[in-house]
Amino acid sequence: MARSQRRGRLGALALAMFCGSMCFVPAPRAQAQSTRSEAEVASAAVALAALTPSEAWAKGGQWGPLEGKLSSLVHPTMMSLFFFTMLYTGFLGWQWRQTRTIGADLSSLRKQLPKDEDPEKESAATKSLKEQISQLDAERKELVKEGYKDKHYTISSFILGGGIFFTTYGVFNTWFRAEKLFPGPHLFAGAAIVVIWAISAALVPFMEKGNDSARNAHIALNGVNVLLFAWQLPTGFEIAQKVWGLDIPWV
């Protein structure tokens, strides 16, 4: 009798547990609706991500402030300054060339002075020659006083280091912001400018040894560089305007 009662209690308990578990299982239709709802939410999230421009992710993007508008405007601002600095450096280089050529002219004129002529009986040609020497010597002293050689060397070194750095910075910033580069005249001309900077700097040791071919090549290369720079200023300004109009955070 006791065993029968115990079996009855165990059966009732098993039946209660079965019914309870069935109460927590959703109906097939409700489960299908829940699955459909989750799928719709996931699809909407994917569609929203596709419609959102990648530039808008800059604030919380992988590269942080490097993707921002402020960072993107560093390259165009600095390269504009470098262009005008290049023009000034070209002026300094030309003035140093004048200093050097005047020295050569003075040496040539001094060789033309007669050695045995009596100073009290100088001819008109000798007096004219001495006046030219005096005038050129005074001009050369003024040029040397300005220190064009040292200024040209110092500012050119700044352009070489800073120009290469900020050109590379612009390339990386484009990648940070758009995750791709945009091949075209601006990119290729910029690469050519950097290469010409490097070649011009490599000619300096030969120039200091008096190699006129290296000097002429240095001047010609930098002339081409200025033209390339001027050619790409409008495209750079156009790109800067597009960056300015992007709906991205400043930092």
Secondary structure as GFF3:
##gff-version 3
##sequence-region A 1 251
A	DSSP	alpha_helix	2	23	.	.	.	ID=ss1
A	DSSP	alpha_helix	28	51	.	.	.	ID=ss2
A	DSSP	three_ten_helix	54	57	.	.	.	ID=ss3
A	DSSP	three_ten_helix	64	67	.	.	.	ID=ss4
A	DSSP	alpha_helix	69	72	.	.	.	ID=ss5
A	DSSP	alpha_helix	74	111	.	.	.	ID=ss6
A	DSSP	three_ten_helix	119	121	.	.	.	ID=ss7
A	DSSP	alpha_helix	124	146	.	.	.	ID=ss8
A	DSSP	alpha_helix	148	178	.	.	.	ID=ss9
A	DSSP	alpha_helix	185	202	.	.	.	ID=ss10
A	DSSP	alpha_helix	204	208	.	.	.	ID=ss11
A	DSSP	alpha_helix	212	245	.	.	.	ID=ss12
###
